[in-house]
């Protein structure tokens, strides 16, 4: 089995990757992977995603997905922090219409308006993203 270059392996996964490599080198053939190794792989999958973890550790995606979800924990990647995005539309003749959808840790918000003045989007967005 080919080992992956160290540069391809994320830092957080290197320790578990080394454990898998040591175990595989000392167990020829294809014996079942021990539970402690599966547990470590499942924890990495919950933190970094099933696909990437299965790829780095050379594991079956579906088996890892089942084990990562078997603890009842939600397999979800952390979303990057929200960034400010300003959208400028060219001036139009007549009544303008706009639709904005926001999603944050406290829920979703859909804002639709027609006319020349916009609602306080900054205030609405702050209310959505700030913790109560």
Buried (B, 14 or more C-beta within 10 A) or exposed (E): EEEBEEEEBEEEBEEBBEBBBEBBEEEEEEEEBEEEBBEBBBBBBBBBBBEBBBBBBBBEEEBBBEBBBEEEEEBEEEEEEEEEEEEEEEEEEEEBEBEBEBEBEEEEBEBEBEEEEEEEBEEBBEBBBEEE
